[in-house]
Amino acid sequence: WTHLRLSIQKSKDGGWIVAGTAWSAGEQAPSTPSISIEEKEEPPAGRASISGMPYSGEPIRFDDLKITVPL
């Protein structure tokens, strides 16, 4: 299994930081994101969703999804 954590946070300059971290099951999560981008526009309101397109042609299965709001 591969764990994936995605986050979006408002930055100090008024933009948004979208970050992602991935790690293999049984390992500890990295302390810094594997990838991050800065976005100037606020994300649209709506429902959270996840999808993927595999290179191998095999289906991607997502399991145990959890959405949290930081305190």
C-alpha positions as CSV (number, residue, x, y, z in Angstrom):
1,W,0.0,0.0,0.0
2,T,1.0,3.6,-0.5
3,H,-0.2,6.3,1.8
4,L,-1.0,9.7,0.3
5,R,-1.6,12.9,2.2
6,L,-2.8,16.1,0.4
7,S,-3.3,19.4,2.0
8,I,-4.3,22.9,1.1
9,Q,-3.6,25.9,3.3
10,K,-3.9,29.7,2.9
11,S,-0.5,31.3,2.7
12,K,0.5,34.6,4.4
13,D,0.5,36.5,1.1
14,G,-3.2,35.6,0.5
15,G,-2.6,32.7,-2.0
16,W,-2.9,29.0,-1.4
17,I,-0.3,26.2,-0.9
18,V,-1.2,22.8,-2.2
19,A,1.1,20.1,-0.9
20,G,1.3,16.3,-1.3
21,T,3.2,13.6,0.6
22,A,3.4,9.9,-0.3
23,W,5.1,7.0,1.5
24,S,4.9,3.2,1.6
25,A,2.9,1.3,4.2
26,G,5.0,0.4,7.2
27,E,7.3,3.4,6.8
28,Q,7.1,6.7,8.6
29,A,5.5,9.7,6.8
30,P,8.1,12.2,5.5
31,S,8.4,15.4,7.5
32,T,8.3,17.6,4.4
33,P,6.0,17.4,1.3
34,S,7.1,15.4,-1.7
35,I,5.5,18.1,-4.0
36,S,4.0,21.5,-3.4
37,I,2.7,24.4,-5.5
38,E,1.5,27.9,-4.8
39,E,-1.9,28.9,-6.3
40,K,-3.0,32.5,-6.4
41,E,-6.8,31.8,-6.8
42,E,-9.0,30.5,-4.0
43,P,-10.1,26.9,-4.7
44,P,-13.8,26.6,-5.7
45,A,-16.3,25.5,-3.1
46,G,-17.6,22.0,-3.5
47,R,-17.1,18.4,-2.4
48,A,-13.8,16.8,-2.0
49,S,-13.0,14.0,-4.5
50,I,-10.1,11.9,-5.6
51,S,-9.4,10.1,-8.9
52,G,-6.4,8.6,-10.8
53,M,-5.3,7.5,-14.2
54,P,-2.9,4.6,-14.1
55,Y,-0.1,4.2,-16.6
56,S,-0.3,0.4,-16.5
57,G,-4.0,0.2,-17.4
58,E,-4.7,-1.6,-14.1
59,P,-7.4,0.1,-12.0
60,I,-6.5,2.3,-9.1
61,R,-8.3,1.6,-5.9
62,F,-8.7,4.1,-3.1
63,D,-9.5,2.8,0.4
64,D,-9.9,4.3,3.9
65,L,-10.3,7.9,2.8
66,K,-10.4,10.5,5.6
67,I,-11.0,14.2,5.3
68,T,-9.9,16.3,8.2
69,V,-10.0,20.0,9.1
70,P,-6.8,21.3,10.9
71,L,-7.4,22.9,14.2
